[in-house]
Amino acid sequence: MRIEFTSRRHAVAAARVAFEANVDNRPVWCSVSLDALNDRFGNTGTSAHALLSAFEANRPSIELAARHALEKNGGQSVELETRDLE
């Protein structure tokens, strides 16, 4: 399975940061929760700017966790929570 992450990402109303991966040349949206950003990376803000900053500062770890989840679930959408980043 070929997985590449794009630069597309955004904060969403459900207190998550959504980010795009290409899985075998097919776009798949992934996300990481506010709780995961707070618990794992020390984020304390709730604004879109704070969420995106925490995501960007920790992008390699988040993408690694997403990659593992995508490999496990056959390349379907992933919603990362704190337990997925430990």
Buried (B, 14 or more C-beta within 10 A) or exposed (E): EEBEBEEEBBBEEEEBBBBBBBBEEEEBBBBBBBEBBBBBBEBEBEEEEBBBBBBEBBBEEBBEBBBBBBEEEEBEBBBBBBEBBE
